[in-house]
Structures are given as structure tokens and as C-alpha cells.
Amino acid sequence: MGTYTCCICFTRKFRWSEAKPAEDEREAFATYAEGGAHMTADQLRRFLAEVQGEAGATAADAERVMERFRQLRRPSHLSKLSKLPFTLDDFHHYLFSEELNLPLQPQVHHDMTAPLSHYYIYTGHNSYLTGNQLSSDCSDLPIIRALEKGVRVIELDIWPNSVRDDINVLHGRTLTSPVELIRCLKSIKEHAFSASPYPVIITLEDHLTPDLQAKVAKMVMETFGDMLYYPDSESLKEFPSPEALKHRIIISTKPPKEYLEAKCLKEKDGDTQKEKDSNEDEAWGKEVSDIQTEFELADKVLNDDEEVQDEGLADDDDDQKERQNAPPQYKRLITIRAGKPKGHMSEALKVDPEKGYGRSLWLMHGFYKANGGCGYIKKPDFLMKAGPNNEVFDPKAVLPVKKTLKVKIYMGDGWRLDFSQTHFDAYSPPDFYTRVGIAGVPADTVMKKTKTIEDNWTPVWDEEFTFPLTVPELALLRIEVHEYDMSEKDDFGGQACIPVSELRPGIRAVPLFDRKGNKFKSVKLLMRFVFV
């Protein structure tokens, strides 16, 4: 008898089952359907008004919601034949629908008639770079993507080309490959108002000689024509409002020395910062408290080394003198003369885009989802006015709780559709947990965590968290999903940041985003928000 070797191959199946309606959903359906097996339009209207906070909802609104849901959930030929009943299962899928039940108000609702300086403005940094600040390509494509996301300030570093007869956009004194200024300007004109009708500000970091400045002026005027806004005189006391500046382009300049300051900071502090980074920081970015520490350290480094910086910026002093001699047609275009207080670099810390997709960027993306995502957020009144004793707002002051937010996390779904079966674990379904908390003034800032649900693509947590808020106007709700890994670093499963002031109460579908801020196709959470 011979010896035989037998090899058996098999494929592991990663089973999943669709999550059933949560107990709160069942109770709500039973209450508003009055014990029936299906819900009418008027019953849904009552649910929208009393639970979802949509006081103005009418029966016709509810009927439109139900009809749209039927179109999304049922084959078109069936939905046309008859109006199928709205069951508990339909109710659950409606609540879990990104299209029909988002947690944010989709329309612009702030007062848009105040001066421009009364608003936070969604601002891009090095808007033309496709990657890192040292060796990546410069292109108009990142500019287009930024405008499509609602960014309202586009930064362009402008330099002479190699023969000094035209203008390029590039990150100066690096290996970045240039893109022609005219190409960037044309793309801005074409896409400026694709996401928002409110004004776009082009910030020019100018490294040009007077003759090339004159060429820029001609290029800008020919490209934008009547879209350009600039005041008739320099005695303008207040800027017009975003409403008055709809579909207008504004030109701004700022000193080019920021690059050298950031470079000095990077060389001075780079080694120390590397030692402080952890695996989690590299994957997801620093926590909010860590970011503040970094800002303070940056300011200290720059204040301690002012003399060194001044010597290093001699070339840019020459640039400033050249700018003072700029041709009149160029000067007239400059509506906003941007600047920065000397010795403070907190707002100009530069992060490598290939590593800097982390919590600080997520917070910014979340903050500008407010006001319909139009790129202009009205500042709260307490930031615009001094107190009775001429005091200004102090974020560290001890204040009473103004509002309490209760957040309940029911369940999550969509990872099985957007990720491969072995993305999180090669041998079993993922083990998801959720972190939820607040970014805001120090007294409000906190993060909490759910239990871990093992081996499940559709985890059900059904946990509630309470967040007392002293300054809800400045608070962001932070949500992160991670997959627990016993032997290695936990895997990233999605994130979202939502302005608390914009939250719609009730049971809502919350879509999650990847590290770069792009929305996943299917990944979402079902959550409930209640204000006390």
C-alpha cells in the first residue's frame, strides 16, 4: 500500500443578519399606529411633530415621506399599482434612511445679512496640493473638490515660472510640481458656486515682482469680470454681508513669510513631536486636548526665537517692499489684506496631508456642516459683544449648564457592504464599539465608550449617554466607531462630527465618514437625540 496525502480546502462564510427594530422604535410605532399593524400618514405626522421635533409637519408632508420611501424600498411597478401599508419594518427602514431622516437641518437658516466679519468662513489651506507639502503635485483638482464640499476660501501660492514671464502656483522652496495660475482661476470660476452661492475668497500668497503682479491683475479681471468685488474706496468701515456678496469673488493677500515660520517651527520641534506620537495618533490624529497643547508649544517656540526668525525672513522683507510698489491695478483688486499677529503660529501649524487626516480635520468638517453646509457660520452673539463690564467671552470660565443632550446609540450597519469580509479580521466578523463625546469649551469636552459587540457586522449597542453643556453654541458631537483588536491596534470603522446647535431631535440615521472626510456609501448608525 502506498502513502497518500489528502488536502481539504474550504471557504469560511461570514454570516450576518439584519438588525431588527430597537425597542424604542417598536414602542413608538405601537403608540402612533394606535396598536395597528400599519401606520397612516396622519399617524406618521404626529410622530414627526411630537418625537422628531418637526412641529410644522402636515399630513401631506408625511404622505410625501411615505411615497418617497415606497419608491426607494419597493419595485417601481409595485409602488405604482397600490399604496402598500406602512409597517413596522418600513418604519424602521425609514428611520435608518440617510436620504429621508438625517440629523442635520439641510437648509441655510442663519441670518446672512450681517457684515462678512460676523461669520466663520470655511477656509482651505494650500488648496492646490494633491498630497504632501514637499514633493506632491500642484493641481486644480483639489481646488475643485474643496469648492464642491463648500469651502469658501481658496489659498494660492503664486510664484514666477522658470523664465519669469508667467505665474505658477506651487509650494515655494520645495519639490512640488507647479500648475499654471490661469488654470486654477478658470477652475475656480467654473466651480465656485457649485455647493454654495455665497462669496468665494481667493487668498494670494504673493511672491511676484511688480510686472508679474500687473499680469495677475489682468488675468484675474479677464477671468472673473463682473464677478469680482472690490470697494470703491479704502475707507470702507464694514464689509457687506454674505447675502449681498452672493456669486461674487473676493481677492485677498497675506504675507509670504508664513512658510519660513512654519519651517523654522518644524525644524525646532520636529524630533520632540515624533517621540510623543503614538500609534493611535498616527492612525486617527490627536485628541482635542493634545491639539491645544501643541498650539501652546508652537507659540512658545516662536516667541523664544523671534530674533532667529527675523534674520531668516530678510528675503521676505524684500518681498514686502516690492508689494508696496505694486502696480495700481493690482492694488485695487486686493479687498482683504490678510495678516497674522507676530510671534503666534497656532493657526498656521502645517500638517502633512498624507498623515494629517485626524480628529482636528474631522472637527472642522463637522463644524462647517452647520447652516446647510454653505460655508458661512454666523458667530454667536456672545462672541460679538462685550459684557456689561466690557469683558469678553472666556472659554475657561465656570458657567452653569445651559442645556443637556442625551444621546442613545441603537445600532450600526453598512460595513458588510463597504468593506471586504476580511478587512477587520481574517477569521471572524468584526468586534465593533463606538466612542461618543463632545468637543467644545474645556468644561464640556469629554469622550465616552460603548461596550464591544463581538462577531457581528450589524452591532446593536442600545446604550445612552448624557452630556451636560455649558456652551452648547460651540459644542460638536463627536462619533467614532472602532473595531477591537486584542493583539494589535484597533481598526478604524468610521467617524462623524455634528454641530450640537444643528442637531434635529428624535431617532435619526447618522452617516459615517472615512479618515479623509469622505462619506461611506453605506455605513451608518441609528441614534436618538433628546435635549433636556
C-alpha positions as CSV (number, residue, x, y, z in Angstrom):
1,M,0.0,0.0,0.0
2,G,1.2,3.5,-0.8
3,T,1.1,6.6,1.3
4,Y,-1.4,9.3,0.3
5,T,-1.7,12.9,1.3
6,C,-5.2,14.5,1.4
7,C,-5.8,18.2,1.2
8,I,-9.2,19.7,2.1
9,C,-10.0,23.3,1.1
10,F,-12.9,25.2,2.5
11,T,-14.2,28.8,2.5
12,R,-15.3,30.4,5.7
13,K,-18.7,32.1,5.5
14,F,-19.1,35.4,7.3
15,R,-22.7,35.3,8.2
16,W,-24.7,38.4,9.1
17,S,-28.3,39.1,10.0
18,E,-30.2,42.3,9.5
19,A,-30.7,44.2,12.8
20,K,-34.3,44.2,14.0
21,P,-36.1,47.4,15.1
22,A,-35.0,48.6,18.5
23,E,-37.4,48.5,21.5
24,D,-37.8,52.3,21.3
25,E,-38.8,52.0,17.6
26,R,-41.3,49.3,18.5
27,E,-42.9,51.3,21.3
28,A,-43.1,54.4,19.1
29,F,-44.7,52.5,16.3
30,A,-47.2,50.9,18.6
31,T,-48.1,54.2,20.2
32,Y,-48.6,56.2,17.0
33,A,-50.1,53.4,15.0
34,E,-52.6,53.0,17.9
35,G,-51.9,49.3,18.2
36,G,-52.5,48.7,14.5
37,A,-50.3,46.7,12.1
38,H,-49.5,49.7,9.9
39,M,-49.3,53.5,10.2
40,T,-51.3,56.1,8.3
41,A,-50.0,59.4,7.0
42,D,-51.7,61.3,9.8
43,Q,-50.2,59.0,12.4
44,L,-46.7,59.5,10.9
45,R,-47.3,63.2,11.0
46,R,-48.0,63.0,14.8
47,F,-44.7,61.1,15.2
48,L,-42.8,63.7,13.2
49,A,-44.2,66.5,15.3
50,E,-44.0,65.0,18.7
51,V,-40.9,62.8,18.6
52,Q,-38.8,64.2,15.8
53,G,-39.4,67.9,16.7
54,E,-40.9,68.7,13.3
55,A,-43.7,70.8,14.7
56,G,-44.8,72.2,11.3
57,A,-45.2,68.8,9.6
58,T,-48.5,68.3,7.8
59,A,-50.3,65.1,6.7
60,A,-49.3,66.0,3.2
61,D,-45.6,66.1,4.3
62,A,-46.0,62.7,5.9
63,E,-47.6,61.3,2.8
64,R,-44.7,62.6,0.6
65,V,-42.3,60.9,3.0
66,M,-44.1,57.6,2.8
67,E,-44.4,57.9,-1.0
68,R,-40.7,58.6,-1.3
69,F,-39.9,55.7,1.0
70,R,-42.0,53.4,-1.2
71,Q,-40.1,54.5,-4.3
72,L,-36.8,53.7,-2.5
73,R,-37.8,50.4,-1.0
74,R,-40.3,48.8,-3.4
75,P,-40.0,47.9,-7.1
76,S,-41.4,50.8,-9.2
77,H,-44.1,48.6,-10.8
78,L,-45.5,47.6,-7.4
79,S,-45.4,51.2,-5.9
80,K,-47.5,52.4,-8.9
81,L,-50.2,49.7,-8.5
82,S,-51.2,50.5,-5.0
83,K,-50.1,52.3,-1.8
84,L,-48.7,49.5,0.2
85,P,-49.2,49.7,4.0
86,F,-46.5,51.4,6.1
87,T,-45.5,48.6,8.5
88,L,-43.1,48.4,11.5
89,D,-40.4,47.1,9.2
90,D,-41.0,50.1,6.9
91,F,-40.9,52.4,9.8
92,H,-37.5,51.0,10.9
93,H,-36.0,51.4,7.4
94,Y,-37.4,54.9,7.1
95,L,-35.7,55.9,10.3
96,F,-32.5,54.3,9.2
97,S,-32.6,56.2,5.8
98,E,-29.8,58.7,5.1
99,E,-31.9,60.4,2.4
100,L,-35.1,60.8,4.5
101,N,-34.0,61.1,8.1
102,L,-30.7,62.9,8.6
103,P,-29.8,64.6,11.9
104,L,-28.9,68.0,10.4
105,Q,-31.0,70.8,9.0
106,P,-30.4,70.8,5.3
107,Q,-31.2,74.4,4.6
108,V,-29.4,77.7,5.2
109,H,-31.2,79.2,8.3
110,H,-28.7,81.7,9.8
111,D,-29.1,85.4,9.3
112,M,-26.9,86.1,6.3
113,T,-27.3,89.9,6.2
114,A,-24.6,90.8,8.8
115,P,-21.2,92.0,7.8
116,L,-18.8,89.3,6.5
117,S,-16.6,89.6,9.6
118,H,-19.6,88.3,11.7
119,Y,-19.1,84.8,10.2
120,Y,-16.8,81.8,10.5
121,I,-15.7,81.0,6.9
122,Y,-14.8,77.6,5.7
123,T,-11.2,78.0,4.7
124,G,-8.8,75.8,2.7
125,H,-5.1,75.7,3.2
126,N,-2.7,75.0,0.4
127,S,-5.8,74.3,-1.6
128,Y,-3.9,73.3,-4.7
129,L,-1.8,70.4,-3.3
130,T,-2.6,66.8,-4.2
131,G,-0.5,65.4,-1.4
132,N,2.3,66.4,1.0
133,Q,3.8,69.9,1.1
134,L,7.3,68.8,0.0
135,S,7.1,66.7,-3.2
136,S,3.5,66.3,-4.3
137,D,1.9,67.7,-7.5
138,C,0.1,71.0,-7.6
139,S,-3.2,70.8,-9.5
140,D,-6.6,72.5,-9.9
141,L,-8.4,69.2,-9.0
142,P,-8.1,69.6,-5.2
143,I,-9.4,73.1,-5.6
144,I,-12.5,71.8,-7.4
145,R,-13.1,69.1,-4.8
146,A,-12.8,71.7,-2.0
147,L,-15.3,74.0,-3.7
148,E,-17.7,71.1,-4.2
149,K,-17.6,70.4,-0.4
150,G,-18.5,74.1,0.3
151,V,-15.0,75.5,1.1
152,R,-15.2,79.3,0.6
153,V,-11.6,80.4,0.9
154,I,-9.0,79.1,-1.6
155,E,-5.3,79.7,-1.0
156,L,-2.9,80.0,-3.9
157,D,0.8,80.5,-3.5
158,I,1.9,82.4,-6.6
159,W,5.5,82.4,-7.9
160,P,7.3,83.4,-11.2
161,N,7.8,80.5,-13.6
162,S,11.3,79.4,-14.5
163,V,11.8,82.1,-17.1
164,R,10.0,84.7,-15.0
165,D,7.5,85.6,-17.8
166,D,4.4,83.9,-16.3
167,I,2.9,82.8,-13.0
168,N,2.7,79.4,-11.4
169,V,1.0,78.1,-8.3
170,L,3.3,75.9,-6.1
171,H,4.5,75.5,-2.6
172,G,7.7,77.6,-2.7
173,R,11.1,76.3,-2.0
174,T,10.0,72.7,-2.2
175,L,9.9,69.9,-4.8
176,T,6.2,70.3,-5.6
177,S,5.5,70.5,-9.3
178,P,3.7,73.7,-10.4
179,V,0.4,74.3,-12.0
180,E,-0.4,77.4,-14.1
181,L,-2.3,80.2,-12.2
182,I,-4.7,80.7,-15.1
183,R,-5.8,77.1,-14.9
184,C,-6.6,77.4,-11.2
185,L,-8.5,80.7,-11.8
186,K,-10.6,79.2,-14.6
187,S,-11.5,76.1,-12.4
188,I,-12.5,78.4,-9.5
189,K,-14.8,80.4,-11.8
190,E,-16.4,77.2,-13.1
191,H,-16.9,75.5,-9.7
192,A,-17.0,78.4,-7.2
193,F,-20.8,78.2,-6.6
194,S,-21.5,74.5,-7.2
195,A,-22.1,73.9,-3.5
196,S,-22.9,77.4,-2.1
197,P,-24.0,80.7,-3.6
198,Y,-22.0,82.7,-1.0
199,P,-18.8,84.6,-1.9
200,V,-15.5,82.8,-2.6
201,I,-12.3,84.4,-1.3
202,I,-9.1,83.8,-3.2
203,T,-6.1,84.3,-0.9
204,L,-2.9,85.0,-2.9
205,E,0.4,84.4,-1.1
206,D,2.3,86.7,-3.4
207,H,6.0,86.2,-4.3
208,L,5.9,88.2,-7.5
209,T,7.7,91.2,-9.0
210,P,5.6,94.3,-9.9
211,D,5.5,93.4,-13.6
212,L,4.1,89.9,-12.9
213,Q,1.6,91.5,-10.4
214,A,0.3,93.6,-13.2
215,K,-0.1,90.4,-15.2
216,V,-2.0,88.7,-12.4
217,A,-4.3,91.7,-12.2
218,K,-5.1,91.5,-15.9
219,M,-5.6,87.7,-15.7
220,V,-7.9,88.0,-12.7
221,M,-10.0,90.8,-14.2
222,E,-10.3,89.0,-17.6
223,T,-11.3,85.6,-15.9
224,F,-13.8,86.9,-13.4
225,G,-15.1,90.2,-14.9
226,D,-18.2,91.4,-13.1
227,M,-18.0,88.5,-10.6
228,L,-15.1,90.4,-8.8
229,Y,-15.9,92.5,-5.8
230,Y,-13.8,95.4,-4.6
231,P,-14.9,98.5,-2.7
232,D,-14.8,101.9,-4.4
233,S,-12.5,103.3,-1.8
234,E,-10.2,102.2,1.1
235,S,-12.4,104.0,3.7
236,L,-14.9,101.0,3.9
237,K,-15.9,100.7,7.5
238,E,-17.7,97.4,7.3
239,F,-17.8,94.6,4.7
240,P,-21.0,93.8,3.0
241,S,-22.9,90.7,4.1
242,P,-22.7,87.2,2.5
243,E,-26.2,87.8,1.2
244,A,-25.1,90.9,-0.6
245,L,-22.0,89.2,-2.0
246,K,-23.7,86.2,-3.4
247,H,-21.9,84.8,-6.5
248,R,-19.0,87.3,-6.1
249,I,-15.3,86.6,-6.0
250,I,-13.1,88.5,-3.5
251,I,-9.3,88.7,-3.7
252,S,-7.1,88.7,-0.5
253,T,-3.4,88.7,0.1
254,K,-1.3,87.6,3.0
255,P,2.5,87.8,3.8
256,P,4.5,85.0,2.3
257,K,6.7,84.7,5.4
258,E,4.4,82.0,6.9
259,Y,6.2,79.3,5.1
260,L,9.5,80.1,6.7
261,E,8.0,80.4,10.1
262,A,6.4,77.0,9.8
263,K,9.7,75.6,8.5
264,C,11.5,77.1,11.5
265,L,8.9,75.6,13.8
266,K,9.2,72.2,12.1
267,E,13.0,72.0,12.4
268,K,12.9,73.2,16.0
269,D,10.2,71.0,17.3
270,G,10.1,68.0,14.9
271,D,12.2,65.5,16.8
272,T,10.4,66.2,20.1
273,Q,7.0,65.8,18.5
274,K,7.9,62.5,16.8
275,E,8.7,61.0,20.2
276,K,5.3,62.0,21.6
277,D,3.2,60.5,18.7
278,S,1.6,57.2,19.5
279,N,0.2,54.5,17.1
280,E,-3.3,55.8,17.7
281,D,-2.2,59.4,16.9
282,E,-0.8,58.3,13.6
283,A,-3.9,56.5,12.6
284,W,-6.6,58.9,13.9
285,G,-5.0,62.1,14.9
286,K,-4.6,63.8,18.2
287,E,-7.3,64.2,20.8
288,V,-8.7,67.7,21.3
289,S,-6.7,68.3,24.5
290,D,-3.5,67.3,22.7
291,I,-4.1,69.8,19.9
292,Q,-4.3,72.7,22.4
293,T,-1.0,71.6,23.9
294,E,0.6,71.6,20.5
295,F,-0.7,75.1,19.8
296,E,0.7,76.5,23.1
297,L,4.1,74.8,22.4
298,A,4.2,76.3,19.0
299,D,3.6,79.8,20.3
300,K,6.3,79.4,22.9
301,V,8.9,78.2,20.4
302,L,8.2,81.1,18.1
303,N,8.3,83.7,20.9
304,D,11.6,82.4,22.2
305,D,13.2,82.6,18.8
306,E,12.0,85.9,17.4
307,E,15.5,87.1,16.6
308,V,16.4,84.0,14.7
309,Q,13.2,84.2,12.7
310,D,13.7,87.9,11.9
311,E,17.1,87.1,10.4
312,G,15.6,84.2,8.4
313,L,12.9,86.4,7.0
314,A,15.1,89.0,5.4
315,D,14.2,87.9,1.9
316,D,10.6,88.2,2.6
317,D,11.0,91.8,3.9
318,D,12.3,92.5,0.3
319,D,9.1,90.8,-1.0
320,Q,7.1,93.2,1.2
321,K,8.8,96.2,-0.2
322,E,8.2,95.0,-3.7
323,R,4.5,94.6,-2.8
324,Q,4.4,98.2,-1.6
325,N,5.5,99.2,-5.1
326,A,2.8,97.0,-6.7
327,P,1.0,98.5,-9.8
328,P,-2.2,100.3,-9.0
329,Q,-4.4,97.9,-11.0
330,Y,-3.1,95.0,-8.8
331,K,-3.6,97.0,-5.5
332,R,-7.2,97.8,-6.5
333,L,-8.1,94.1,-6.7
334,I,-7.0,93.4,-3.1
335,T,-10.1,93.7,-1.0
336,I,-8.9,91.8,2.1
337,R,-5.3,92.5,3.3
338,A,-4.8,89.4,5.4
339,G,-2.2,89.1,8.2
340,K,-1.2,87.4,11.4
341,P,-0.1,88.7,14.8
342,K,3.7,88.5,15.1
343,G,5.0,85.6,17.0
344,H,1.9,83.4,17.0
345,M,1.7,80.4,14.7
346,S,-1.2,78.5,16.3
347,E,-3.5,79.0,13.3
348,A,-0.7,78.2,10.8
349,L,0.6,74.9,12.1
350,K,1.0,72.8,9.0
351,V,0.4,69.0,8.9
352,D,1.5,66.6,6.2
353,P,-1.8,65.8,4.4
354,E,-0.7,62.2,3.9
355,K,-0.6,61.7,7.8
356,G,-2.8,64.7,9.0
357,Y,-6.3,63.1,8.4
358,G,-7.3,63.1,12.0
359,R,-9.5,64.4,14.7
360,S,-8.7,68.1,14.1
361,L,-9.7,67.8,10.5
362,W,-12.9,65.9,11.3
363,L,-13.9,68.6,13.7
364,M,-13.5,71.3,11.1
365,H,-15.5,69.2,8.5
366,G,-18.2,68.7,11.1
367,F,-18.3,72.4,12.2
368,Y,-19.0,73.5,8.6
369,K,-21.9,71.1,8.1
370,A,-23.9,73.7,10.0
371,N,-26.2,76.2,8.2
372,G,-26.9,73.9,5.3
373,G,-23.2,73.4,4.6
374,C,-23.0,76.8,2.8
375,G,-19.5,77.6,4.2
376,Y,-20.6,80.6,6.4
377,I,-21.5,80.1,10.0
378,K,-22.9,83.1,12.0
379,K,-20.8,83.7,15.2
380,P,-22.8,83.5,18.4
381,D,-23.8,86.9,19.9
382,F,-21.7,86.4,23.0
383,L,-18.6,86.3,20.8
384,M,-19.6,89.5,19.0
385,K,-20.5,91.7,22.0
386,A,-18.6,92.6,25.2
387,G,-20.3,92.0,28.6
388,P,-21.7,94.7,30.9
389,N,-18.2,95.4,32.3
390,N,-16.6,95.3,28.9
391,E,-15.4,91.7,29.5
392,V,-15.0,89.2,26.6
393,F,-16.0,85.6,26.5
394,D,-13.7,83.3,28.4
395,P,-13.9,79.6,27.4
396,K,-12.3,78.5,30.6
397,A,-14.9,80.3,32.9
398,V,-17.0,78.3,35.2
399,L,-20.6,78.5,33.8
400,P,-23.9,76.9,34.7
401,V,-25.2,74.1,32.5
402,K,-27.4,75.6,29.8
403,K,-28.6,72.5,28.1
404,T,-28.3,68.7,28.5
405,L,-28.0,66.4,25.5
406,K,-29.0,62.7,25.8
407,V,-27.6,60.5,23.0
408,K,-28.7,56.9,22.5
409,I,-26.8,54.7,20.1
410,Y,-29.0,51.9,18.9
411,M,-27.1,50.1,16.2
412,G,-24.8,50.3,13.1
413,D,-24.9,48.8,9.6
414,G,-23.2,49.1,6.2
415,W,-19.7,47.8,6.9
416,R,-20.6,44.5,5.2
417,L,-21.3,46.4,2.0
418,D,-18.4,48.9,2.0
419,F,-15.6,46.6,3.3
420,S,-14.3,43.2,2.3
421,Q,-15.2,40.3,4.6
422,T,-11.6,40.1,5.8
423,H,-10.9,43.8,6.2
424,F,-11.2,43.9,10.0
425,D,-10.5,40.3,10.9
426,A,-9.3,37.4,8.6
427,Y,-11.1,34.8,10.7
428,S,-14.3,36.2,12.1
429,P,-16.8,39.1,11.8
430,P,-15.7,42.4,13.4
431,D,-16.0,43.4,17.1
432,F,-17.3,47.0,16.9
433,Y,-17.5,49.6,19.7
434,T,-18.4,53.3,19.5
435,R,-16.9,56.3,21.1
436,V,-19.1,59.3,21.5
437,G,-18.5,62.7,23.2
438,I,-18.3,66.4,22.9
439,A,-15.7,68.8,21.6
440,G,-16.2,72.3,22.9
441,V,-15.1,74.5,25.8
442,P,-13.0,72.7,28.4
443,A,-15.9,72.1,30.8
444,D,-17.9,70.4,28.1
445,T,-15.2,68.3,26.4
446,V,-15.5,64.6,27.1
447,M,-15.4,61.2,25.4
448,K,-17.3,58.0,26.4
449,K,-17.4,54.5,25.1
450,T,-20.0,51.7,24.4
451,K,-19.4,48.0,25.1
452,T,-17.8,45.9,22.4
453,I,-20.2,43.8,20.3
454,E,-18.3,40.7,19.2
455,D,-18.5,38.9,15.8
456,N,-21.3,41.0,14.3
457,W,-21.4,43.1,11.1
458,T,-24.6,44.8,12.4
459,P,-23.8,45.6,16.0
460,V,-26.6,46.5,18.4
461,W,-25.4,48.6,21.4
462,D,-28.6,50.2,22.7
463,E,-26.7,52.5,25.1
464,E,-27.5,56.0,26.2
465,F,-25.1,58.8,27.3
466,T,-25.8,62.1,28.9
467,F,-23.8,65.3,28.2
468,P,-24.4,68.5,30.2
469,L,-23.4,71.5,28.2
470,T,-22.4,75.0,29.4
471,V,-21.8,76.5,26.0
472,P,-23.8,74.4,23.5
473,E,-23.4,77.0,20.8
474,L,-19.7,75.9,20.4
475,A,-20.2,72.2,21.0
476,L,-19.6,69.5,18.4
477,L,-20.9,65.9,18.9
478,R,-18.1,63.5,18.1
479,I,-18.8,59.9,17.0
480,E,-16.2,57.3,16.2
481,V,-16.5,53.6,15.5
482,H,-13.6,51.3,16.0
483,E,-13.1,47.5,15.7
484,Y,-11.4,46.0,18.8
485,D,-8.2,44.0,18.1
486,M,-6.7,42.1,21.1
487,S,-3.2,41.8,19.7
488,E,-2.8,44.9,17.6
489,K,-4.0,48.5,17.2
490,D,-7.8,48.8,16.9
491,D,-9.1,49.3,13.4
492,F,-10.9,52.5,12.3
493,G,-14.5,52.0,11.3
494,G,-15.8,55.5,10.6
495,Q,-16.4,58.9,12.2
496,A,-18.8,61.8,12.2
497,C,-18.9,65.3,13.8
498,I,-22.2,67.2,14.1
499,P,-22.7,70.7,15.5
500,V,-24.9,70.3,18.6
501,S,-26.7,73.6,17.7
502,E,-27.8,71.9,14.4
503,L,-29.0,68.6,15.8
504,R,-32.5,67.6,15.0
505,P,-34.1,65.7,17.9
506,G,-35.6,62.3,17.6
507,I,-34.4,59.0,16.1
508,R,-32.1,59.7,13.2
509,A,-29.8,58.0,10.7
510,V,-26.2,59.2,11.1
511,P,-23.9,58.5,8.1
512,L,-20.2,57.9,8.9
513,F,-17.2,59.2,7.1
514,D,-13.7,57.9,6.4
515,R,-10.4,59.5,7.7
516,K,-10.3,62.0,4.8
517,G,-13.9,63.2,5.5
518,N,-15.5,61.3,2.5
519,K,-18.8,59.7,3.3
520,F,-19.0,56.0,3.2
521,K,-21.6,54.6,0.8
522,S,-23.5,52.5,3.3
523,V,-22.0,52.8,6.8
524,K,-24.3,54.5,9.3
525,L,-25.6,54.4,12.8
526,L,-29.1,54.7,14.2
527,M,-29.2,57.1,17.1
528,R,-31.6,59.2,19.2
529,F,-31.1,62.8,20.3
530,V,-33.0,64.4,23.2
531,F,-32.5,67.8,24.6
532,V,-33.3,68.5,28.2
